[in-house]
Amino acid sequence: MMNYQIVIKNIDTVNEVEGYWSDQDFIQLLGKFNYPDGATAEKSSLPELLEMAISDYEPNEAAAIVLDYKLGNQLSEGQIEQISNNMLIDKVCEEYPEIHMQGTLFHVNQLLFKAYNGKFPNAKASVVHFSMTPTNGDLRKLTAENVLKLLNNGLSDRNLIKRLFESQISQNIPFPEAEAIIWELTTEDNVNYDLVTSENWINKEDINEYEFESVLEEVEDVA
């Protein structure tokens, strides 16, 4: 059993997560949108070129092309068609039942939101900056599951994770969904962390306490 001192330093609300799309992604997508010269273009101009190439297409067609590029191995053609139409009306990235796809759907949504100047709903992500310092025991790198369990004491009862996964976040049982809820988790020193997730999962209003203590128990494997 480990005791931690937790400090939530800041939560940034962002429209896009920097660095998610690589130059290679832009070049591949440009090809799919009938712009074959992406590979020879100036790297810094790739996002702008892609936005221009995308905007020649109908929004739902463009959505289907980007969805196929990112999730074609997980979704059927019918599902892609359905999502590409729904994306124009709803924040599919917050509502899609397969939680592990929500992060990718967010990045796709925001790429299209920018390219079409707002025809798609604007979804937001939260970047949470926090520290978790053990007050007993050795320092170790925490997993997404560890982090959510430790954050539990600082979250309000209105928080969506708490409402949907109350026992997983508060009890000593496995919480496999944590890996899908947290899109990115980074640390350089195993004390100061940044996590990226949907504003729908954690936002500024969800934080009750900015400094608190939590206990991390070893999750017992359910035999």
Secondary structure, 3 states (H helix, E strand, C coil): CEEEEEEEEEEEEECCCCCCCCHHHHHHHHHHCCCHHHHHCCHHHHHHHHHHHHCCCCHHHHHHHHHHHHHCCCCCHHHHHHHHHHCCCCCHHHHCCCHHHHHHHHHHHHHHHHHCCCCCCCCCEEEEEEEEEECCCCCCCCCHHHHHHHHHHHECCCCHHHHHCHHHHHCCCCCCCHHHHCCEEEECCCCEEEEEEECCCCCHHHECCCEEEEEECCCCCCC
